[in-house]
């Protein structure tokens, strides 16, 4: 939660924690805890109070009135980060759609003029309608426009995807928890110069590059947005056009931060999101990244049946990338007829070293 707030540009003044059996219907937190938060915010002259939970519109409105400050829940905070990170036209459209759908349930907050009637000929009442209803109508119209534009972009992606399928070009998508090093690995594999930073959701816009692997041909690699615990469902729906690259991929590179203490939880959360978008059956390769920080060594691991288990790499130093490129090359040679994961046995690190030099 602190990392999310810092990524959004907020500065932490105080962290208030509490434990409760069930959320309070009015404030989410109890009355005493809300008073404690209010005293801390007053003493520190805080401009905003952020809750690491999803608040209902009524709870958010009641908290703002009680604390006399702006209140943000986890969903609003993530939307704020996404709005800052979106660079491409498609990314901005997806973020705006998610923001408007989130705002649609919160229009009544703090707007006293929304209760007035707009009558005809200067009279009260009449055929006029409430300003709130007008705002909702305008918001709904904008949502329809955004969905239509995103649908056009989705159809364009579909045309490009069918062209790759006709040419039998395998597609690989990088997925993983946010800040796992996907963009660094993407740049190392494709020699691209995408934006890289030690921040949550540093990459928001999907990027696709071609990679030529000697002896295997061309592979299309896509870098996608990172996942996080309790990812808002509205974001998943808004970014469905981008996430289709993940669903339709021939292989998923599940990038994991090997140095993260909660890496098992992060793997589980990513698997939940993949299942939610219909990509649970897509073949995947587990890639442990940042082994230089974890004190691990590069290599390709197999289980007792000789099947691939995971590849250990460091995208920052380049250690272990030879084995990963060799694994991708063998997978590409088996596409499209043998694109099933149980038929895929990547070479060892030593076998892949000459291939890495040839790629350079």
JOBEL-V146007 format. One record per pair of residues at least 4 apart in sequence whose ideal C-beta (glycine too) atoms are under 7 Angstrom apart, sorted by sequence separation. I is the first residue (numbers start at 1). J is the second residue. D is the distance in Angstrom with one decimal. If there is no record, write none. Layout:
i: <I | I>
j: <J | J>
d: <D | D>
This chain:
i: <1 | 2 | 3 | 4 | 6 | 24 | 27 | 29 | 30 | 31 | 32 | 33 | 34 | 35 | 36 | 37 | 38 | 39 | 40 | 51 | 55 | 56 | 57 | 58 | 59 | 60 | 61 | 62 | 63 | 67 | 72 | 74 | 75 | 76 | 77 | 78 | 79 | 80 | 81 | 82 | 87 | 89 | 90 | 91 | 92 | 93 | 94 | 95 | 96 | 97 | 98 | 99 | 100 | 103 | 119 | 129 | 131 | 132 | 133 | 134 | 135 | 136 | 137 | 138 | 139 | 140 | 141 | 142 | 143 | 144 | 145 | 146 | 147 | 148 | 149 | 150 | 151 | 152 | 153 | 154 | 155 | 156 | 157 | 158 | 159 | 160 | 161 | 162 | 163 | 176 | 181 | 182 | 183 | 184 | 185 | 186 | 213 | 227 | 231 | 233 | 234 | 235 | 239 | 240 | 243 | 244 | 245 | 262 | 263 | 264 | 265 | 266 | 267 | 268 | 269 | 270 | 271 | 272 | 273 | 290 | 302 | 303 | 314 | 320 | 321 | 322 | 323 | 324 | 325 | 326 | 327 | 328 | 329 | 330 | 331 | 334 | 335 | 347 | 352 | 353 | 354 | 355 | 356 | 5 | 23 | 24 | 29 | 41 | 55 | 64 | 72 | 86 | 119 | 129 | 164 | 187 | 197 | 231 | 258 | 274 | 275 | 291 | 302 | 314 | 334 | 338 | 347 | 24 | 64 | 86 | 108 | 119 | 120 | 176 | 186 | 187 | 196 | 212 | 213 | 246 | 257 | 260 | 274 | 291 | 302 | 303 | 313 | 314 | 5 | 27 | 64 | 117 | 119 | 120 | 164 | 187 | 195 | 256 | 291 | 302 | 313 | 41 | 63 | 117 | 120 | 174 | 186 | 195 | 210 | 211 | 301 | 312 | 313 | 20 | 86 | 119 | 187 | 194 | 301 | 311 | 334 | 2 | 20 | 118 | 210 | 211 | 256 | 334 | 18 | 60 | 117 | 118 | 174 | 183 | 256 | 300 | 313 | 37 | 83 | 174 | 183 | 184 | 208 | 209 | 311 | 60 | 82 | 117 | 118 | 183 | 194 | 299 | 311 | 331 | 208 | 225 | 298 | 330 | 18 | 115 | 116 | 207 | 297 | 298 | 330 | 83 | 114 | 206 | 207 | 254 | 296 | 311 | 330 | 114 | 192 | 206 | 225 | 330 | 49 | 55 | 113 | 114 | 206 | 224 | 54 | 79 | 179 | 183 | 190 | 224 | 327 | 16 | 49 | 51 | 53 | 54 | 79 | 179 | 183 | 203 | 326 | 16 | 48 | 53 | 54 | 179 | 182 | 190 | 204 | 224 | 291 | 298 | 299 | 326 | 47 | 48 | 49 | 50 | 51 | 52 | 178 | 189 | 203 | 224 | 288 | 291 | 292 | 298 | 28 | 46 | 47 | 51 | 79 | 178 | 203 | 222 | 285 | 287 | 291 | 300 | 323 | 16 | 48 | 108 | 201 | 286 | 287 | 288 | 289 | 290 | 292 | 299 | 28 | 107 | 201 | 289 | 292 | 298 | 326 | 14 | 41 | 285 | 287 | 289 | 323 | 326 | 329 | 28 | 50 | 75 | 252 | 292 | 300 | 322 | 325 | 38 | 41 | 107 | 291 | 38 | 107 | 194 | 291 | 323 | 326 | 14 | 37 | 247 | 252 | 254 | 256 | 258 | 322 | 325 | 13 | 28 | 190 | 246 | 247 | 252 | 254 | 256 | 258 | 259 | 322 | 325 | 27 | 34 | 104 | 189 | 247 | 251 | 252 | 253 | 254 | 255 | 256 | 257 | 258 | 13 | 26 | 246 | 249 | 251 | 254 | 256 | 257 | 258 | 322 | 243 | 251 | 253 | 255 | 259 | 322 | 325 | 27 | 104 | 186 | 259 | 307 | 321 | 26 | 27 | 103 | 206 | 258 | 308 | 186 | 287 | 308 | 10 | 258 | 308 | 27 | 100 | 206 | 306 | 183 | 229 | 236 | 182 | 236 | 100 | 101 | 227 | 231 | 285 | 100 | 227 | 182 | 5 | 60 | 97 | 180 | 227 | 300 | 172 | 179 | 57 | 61 | 172 | 174 | 178 | 300 | 57 | 60 | 97 | 169 | 170 | 171 | 172 | 173 | 174 | 175 | 177 | 178 | 300 | 96 | 97 | 174 | 176 | 177 | 178 | 299 | 1 | 169 | 171 | 173 | 177 | 298 | 57 | 93 | 97 | 93 | 94 | 164 | 283 | 93 | 283 | 283 | 90 | 8 | 185 | 175 | 5 | 8 | 173 | 4 | 8 | 173 | 182 | 4 | 7 | 181 | 180 | 173 | 180 | 181 | 4 | 172 | 175 | 180 | 171 | 172 | 176 | 179 | 171 | 172 | 173 | 174 | 175 | 176 | 170 | 176 | 177 | 251 | 170 | 172 | 174 | 157 | 250 | 154 | 157 | 161 | 153 | 177 | 250 | 154 | 150 | 177 | 177 | 176 | 175 | 175 | 185 | 181 | 180 | 181 | 219 | 213 | 91 | 216 | 219 | 91 | 215 | 213 | 217 | 85 | 213 | 216 | 88 | 216 | 86 | 87 | 81 | 82 | 85 | 86 | 213 | 81 | 82 | 188 | 185 | 188 | 184 | 102 | 184 | 101 | 188 | 181 | 98 | 98 | 98 | 97 | 214 | 94 | 214 | 94 | 214 | 94 | 82 | 78 | 74 | 172 | 75 | 78 | 170 | 170 | 170 | 168 | 168 | 7 | 7 | 7 | 4 | 3>
j: <5 | 6 | 7 | 8 | 10 | 28 | 31 | 33 | 34 | 35 | 36 | 37 | 38 | 39 | 40 | 41 | 42 | 43 | 44 | 55 | 59 | 60 | 61 | 62 | 63 | 64 | 65 | 66 | 67 | 71 | 76 | 78 | 79 | 80 | 81 | 82 | 83 | 84 | 85 | 86 | 91 | 93 | 94 | 95 | 96 | 97 | 98 | 99 | 100 | 101 | 102 | 103 | 104 | 107 | 123 | 133 | 135 | 136 | 137 | 138 | 139 | 140 | 141 | 142 | 143 | 144 | 145 | 146 | 147 | 148 | 149 | 150 | 151 | 152 | 153 | 154 | 155 | 156 | 157 | 158 | 159 | 160 | 161 | 162 | 163 | 164 | 165 | 166 | 167 | 180 | 185 | 186 | 187 | 188 | 189 | 190 | 217 | 231 | 235 | 237 | 238 | 239 | 243 | 244 | 247 | 248 | 249 | 266 | 267 | 268 | 269 | 270 | 271 | 272 | 273 | 274 | 275 | 276 | 277 | 294 | 306 | 307 | 318 | 324 | 325 | 326 | 327 | 328 | 329 | 330 | 331 | 332 | 333 | 334 | 335 | 338 | 339 | 351 | 356 | 357 | 358 | 359 | 360 | 10 | 28 | 29 | 34 | 46 | 60 | 69 | 77 | 91 | 124 | 134 | 169 | 192 | 202 | 236 | 263 | 279 | 280 | 296 | 307 | 319 | 339 | 343 | 352 | 30 | 70 | 92 | 114 | 125 | 126 | 182 | 192 | 193 | 202 | 218 | 219 | 252 | 263 | 266 | 280 | 297 | 308 | 309 | 319 | 320 | 12 | 34 | 71 | 124 | 126 | 127 | 171 | 194 | 202 | 263 | 298 | 309 | 320 | 49 | 71 | 125 | 128 | 182 | 194 | 203 | 218 | 219 | 309 | 320 | 321 | 29 | 95 | 128 | 196 | 203 | 310 | 320 | 343 | 12 | 30 | 128 | 220 | 221 | 266 | 344 | 29 | 71 | 128 | 129 | 185 | 194 | 267 | 311 | 324 | 49 | 95 | 186 | 195 | 196 | 220 | 221 | 323 | 73 | 95 | 130 | 131 | 196 | 207 | 312 | 324 | 344 | 222 | 239 | 312 | 344 | 33 | 130 | 131 | 222 | 312 | 313 | 345 | 99 | 130 | 222 | 223 | 270 | 312 | 327 | 346 | 131 | 209 | 223 | 242 | 347 | 67 | 73 | 131 | 132 | 224 | 242 | 73 | 98 | 198 | 202 | 209 | 243 | 346 | 36 | 69 | 71 | 73 | 74 | 99 | 199 | 203 | 223 | 346 | 37 | 69 | 74 | 75 | 200 | 203 | 211 | 225 | 245 | 312 | 319 | 320 | 347 | 69 | 70 | 71 | 72 | 73 | 74 | 200 | 211 | 225 | 246 | 310 | 313 | 314 | 320 | 51 | 69 | 70 | 74 | 102 | 201 | 226 | 245 | 308 | 310 | 314 | 323 | 346 | 40 | 72 | 132 | 225 | 310 | 311 | 312 | 313 | 314 | 316 | 323 | 53 | 132 | 226 | 314 | 317 | 323 | 351 | 40 | 67 | 311 | 313 | 315 | 349 | 352 | 355 | 55 | 77 | 102 | 279 | 319 | 327 | 349 | 352 | 66 | 69 | 135 | 319 | 67 | 136 | 223 | 320 | 352 | 355 | 44 | 67 | 277 | 282 | 284 | 286 | 288 | 352 | 355 | 44 | 59 | 221 | 277 | 278 | 283 | 285 | 287 | 289 | 290 | 353 | 356 | 59 | 66 | 136 | 221 | 279 | 283 | 284 | 285 | 286 | 287 | 288 | 289 | 290 | 46 | 59 | 279 | 282 | 284 | 287 | 289 | 290 | 291 | 355 | 277 | 285 | 287 | 289 | 293 | 356 | 359 | 62 | 139 | 221 | 294 | 342 | 356 | 62 | 63 | 139 | 242 | 294 | 344 | 223 | 324 | 345 | 48 | 296 | 346 | 66 | 139 | 245 | 345 | 223 | 269 | 276 | 223 | 277 | 142 | 143 | 269 | 273 | 327 | 143 | 270 | 226 | 50 | 106 | 143 | 226 | 273 | 346 | 219 | 226 | 105 | 109 | 220 | 222 | 226 | 348 | 106 | 109 | 146 | 218 | 219 | 220 | 221 | 222 | 223 | 224 | 226 | 227 | 349 | 146 | 147 | 224 | 226 | 227 | 228 | 349 | 52 | 220 | 222 | 224 | 228 | 349 | 109 | 146 | 150 | 149 | 150 | 220 | 339 | 150 | 340 | 341 | 153 | 77 | 255 | 246 | 77 | 80 | 245 | 77 | 81 | 246 | 255 | 78 | 81 | 255 | 255 | 249 | 256 | 257 | 81 | 249 | 252 | 257 | 249 | 250 | 254 | 257 | 250 | 251 | 252 | 253 | 254 | 255 | 250 | 256 | 257 | 331 | 251 | 253 | 255 | 241 | 335 | 241 | 244 | 248 | 241 | 266 | 339 | 244 | 241 | 269 | 270 | 270 | 270 | 274 | 289 | 289 | 289 | 290 | 328 | 325 | 204 | 329 | 332 | 205 | 329 | 328 | 332 | 201 | 329 | 332 | 205 | 333 | 204 | 205 | 200 | 201 | 204 | 205 | 332 | 201 | 204 | 315 | 315 | 318 | 315 | 234 | 316 | 234 | 321 | 315 | 234 | 235 | 238 | 238 | 355 | 238 | 358 | 239 | 359 | 242 | 235 | 232 | 230 | 328 | 232 | 235 | 331 | 332 | 335 | 335 | 336 | 199 | 200 | 201 | 200 | 200>
d: <6.6 | 6.3 | 6.1 | 6.6 | 6.6 | 5.7 | 6.9 | 4.1 | 6.9 | 6.6 | 6.5 | 6.5 | 6.3 | 6.5 | 6.5 | 6.2 | 6.2 | 6.3 | 6.2 | 5.8 | 4.4 | 7.0 | 6.2 | 6.2 | 6.2 | 6.5 | 6.6 | 6.1 | 5.7 | 6.5 | 4.3 | 6.5 | 6.3 | 6.4 | 6.8 | 6.4 | 6.4 | 6.7 | 6.2 | 6.2 | 6.1 | 6.4 | 6.4 | 6.3 | 6.2 | 6.4 | 6.6 | 6.3 | 6.2 | 6.4 | 6.3 | 6.0 | 6.4 | 6.8 | 4.7 | 4.8 | 6.3 | 6.4 | 6.3 | 6.4 | 6.2 | 6.2 | 6.5 | 6.5 | 6.4 | 6.6 | 6.7 | 6.4 | 6.3 | 6.4 | 6.5 | 6.2 | 6.2 | 6.8 | 6.7 | 6.2 | 6.5 | 6.6 | 6.5 | 6.4 | 6.7 | 6.6 | 6.1 | 6.4 | 6.6 | 6.7 | 6.5 | 6.5 | 6.7 | 4.1 | 5.7 | 6.1 | 6.3 | 6.4 | 6.3 | 6.0 | 6.8 | 5.8 | 6.0 | 6.3 | 6.1 | 5.9 | 5.4 | 6.5 | 6.5 | 5.8 | 6.4 | 5.9 | 6.4 | 6.6 | 6.4 | 6.4 | 6.4 | 6.6 | 6.8 | 6.3 | 6.3 | 6.4 | 6.6 | 6.2 | 5.5 | 5.3 | 7.0 | 6.4 | 6.0 | 6.3 | 6.3 | 6.5 | 6.3 | 6.6 | 6.4 | 6.2 | 6.6 | 6.8 | 6.8 | 3.6 | 4.7 | 3.8 | 6.1 | 6.9 | 6.4 | 6.5 | 6.9 | 4.3 | 4.8 | 6.2 | 5.3 | 4.3 | 4.5 | 6.8 | 5.2 | 3.8 | 5.2 | 6.4 | 4.3 | 5.0 | 4.3 | 6.2 | 6.6 | 4.4 | 4.2 | 3.9 | 6.1 | 4.4 | 6.2 | 4.6 | 5.1 | 5.6 | 6.6 | 4.6 | 6.4 | 5.5 | 4.5 | 5.3 | 6.5 | 6.5 | 6.6 | 5.5 | 6.0 | 6.7 | 6.0 | 6.3 | 5.5 | 6.9 | 6.0 | 5.0 | 6.6 | 6.2 | 6.1 | 5.0 | 4.9 | 6.3 | 3.9 | 5.5 | 6.4 | 5.5 | 6.3 | 5.5 | 6.4 | 5.5 | 3.5 | 5.8 | 4.5 | 6.0 | 6.3 | 4.5 | 6.2 | 6.6 | 5.4 | 4.9 | 4.3 | 5.5 | 5.7 | 6.9 | 4.7 | 4.3 | 6.6 | 6.9 | 5.2 | 6.7 | 6.2 | 5.9 | 6.3 | 3.7 | 5.8 | 5.3 | 6.7 | 6.4 | 6.1 | 5.4 | 5.0 | 6.5 | 6.5 | 5.2 | 6.0 | 5.2 | 5.5 | 6.2 | 5.2 | 5.7 | 6.8 | 5.2 | 6.0 | 5.7 | 5.6 | 6.4 | 4.7 | 6.5 | 6.8 | 4.9 | 5.7 | 5.3 | 5.1 | 5.3 | 4.6 | 6.4 | 5.2 | 6.6 | 4.8 | 6.8 | 6.2 | 6.9 | 6.9 | 6.0 | 7.0 | 6.8 | 6.5 | 6.0 | 4.7 | 6.5 | 5.6 | 6.2 | 5.3 | 4.8 | 5.4 | 6.7 | 6.7 | 6.4 | 5.7 | 4.0 | 6.0 | 4.0 | 5.4 | 6.6 | 5.5 | 6.0 | 6.9 | 6.5 | 3.9 | 7.0 | 3.1 | 6.2 | 5.5 | 6.9 | 6.2 | 5.9 | 5.4 | 6.8 | 4.7 | 6.1 | 5.8 | 5.3 | 6.3 | 6.0 | 5.6 | 5.4 | 6.8 | 5.4 | 5.5 | 6.3 | 5.0 | 4.7 | 6.9 | 4.4 | 6.8 | 4.7 | 5.1 | 4.9 | 5.0 | 5.6 | 4.7 | 6.0 | 6.5 | 5.7 | 5.7 | 6.6 | 4.4 | 2.9 | 6.7 | 6.7 | 6.9 | 6.8 | 6.1 | 5.4 | 6.9 | 4.8 | 6.4 | 6.9 | 5.0 | 4.6 | 6.8 | 6.1 | 6.2 | 6.5 | 7.0 | 3.9 | 5.2 | 4.6 | 5.9 | 6.3 | 6.6 | 6.7 | 6.3 | 6.1 | 6.0 | 6.8 | 5.3 | 6.7 | 6.5 | 4.8 | 6.1 | 6.5 | 6.1 | 5.5 | 4.4 | 3.0 | 6.4 | 5.7 | 5.9 | 6.2 | 6.9 | 6.8 | 6.7 | 6.2 | 6.3 | 6.8 | 5.8 | 5.6 | 6.9 | 5.1 | 6.3 | 6.6 | 6.8 | 5.0 | 5.4 | 5.9 | 6.6 | 5.8 | 5.3 | 5.1 | 6.5 | 4.1 | 4.3 | 6.0 | 4.2 | 4.8 | 5.7 | 6.7 | 5.4 | 7.0 | 6.9 | 6.8 | 6.3 | 4.7 | 5.1 | 5.7 | 6.2 | 5.9 | 6.9 | 5.9 | 4.8 | 5.2 | 3.9 | 5.5 | 5.1 | 5.0 | 5.4 | 6.2 | 5.3 | 5.3 | 6.9 | 5.3 | 6.1 | 6.9 | 6.5 | 6.6 | 5.4 | 5.3 | 6.8 | 5.2 | 6.5 | 5.2 | 5.2 | 3.8 | 3.6 | 6.0 | 5.8 | 5.7 | 6.6 | 4.2 | 6.2 | 6.5 | 5.4 | 5.8 | 7.0 | 4.6 | 4.2 | 6.3 | 4.1 | 6.7 | 6.6 | 6.7 | 6.0 | 5.9 | 6.8 | 5.7 | 5.9 | 6.7 | 5.8 | 5.0 | 6.5 | 5.9 | 6.7 | 6.1 | 6.6 | 6.3 | 6.1 | 6.5 | 5.4 | 5.1 | 6.5 | 5.7 | 6.8 | 6.5 | 6.7 | 4.6 | 5.7 | 5.8 | 6.7 | 4.9 | 4.8 | 6.9 | 6.9 | 3.2 | 6.0 | 4.8 | 6.9 | 4.4 | 5.6 | 5.2 | 4.7 | 4.9 | 4.6 | 5.2 | 6.0 | 6.0 | 6.6 | 6.1 | 6.0 | 6.8 | 6.3 | 6.3 | 5.8 | 5.1 | 5.6 | 4.1 | 5.6 | 6.9 | 5.8 | 6.7 | 6.3 | 6.9 | 5.5 | 6.8 | 5.6 | 6.6 | 6.1 | 6.7 | 5.6 | 6.4 | 3.6 | 5.2 | 5.9 | 5.9 | 5.8 | 6.8 | 5.0 | 5.5 | 5.6 | 5.0 | 4.8 | 4.8 | 6.9 | 5.5 | 6.1 | 4.7 | 4.0 | 6.0 | 6.4 | 6.9 | 6.2 | 5.3 | 4.5 | 4.9 | 6.8 | 5.8 | 7.0 | 5.2 | 4.8 | 5.5 | 4.9 | 5.6 | 3.7 | 4.7 | 6.2 | 6.8 | 5.8 | 7.0 | 6.1 | 5.8 | 6.7 | 5.9 | 4.2 | 6.7 | 5.9 | 5.8 | 3.9 | 5.1 | 6.9 | 5.3 | 6.6 | 5.7 | 5.9 | 6.3 | 6.8 | 6.0 | 4.2 | 6.1 | 5.7 | 6.0 | 6.4 | 5.4 | 4.0 | 5.1 | 4.2 | 6.0 | 6.1 | 6.1 | 5.5 | 4.1 | 3.9 | 4.3 | 4.9 | 5.5 | 5.4 | 6.9 | 6.6 | 3.9 | 6.7 | 5.9 | 5.2 | 6.0 | 4.8 | 3.9 | 6.3 | 4.1 | 5.7 | 5.9 | 5.1 | 5.9 | 5.2 | 4.9 | 5.1 | 3.9 | 4.6 | 6.0 | 4.7 | 4.7 | 5.1 | 6.8 | 6.7 | 7.0 | 6.1 | 6.3 | 6.6 | 4.5 | 6.8 | 6.8 | 4.9 | 4.1 | 6.7 | 5.7 | 5.0 | 4.5 | 6.7 | 6.0 | 5.5>
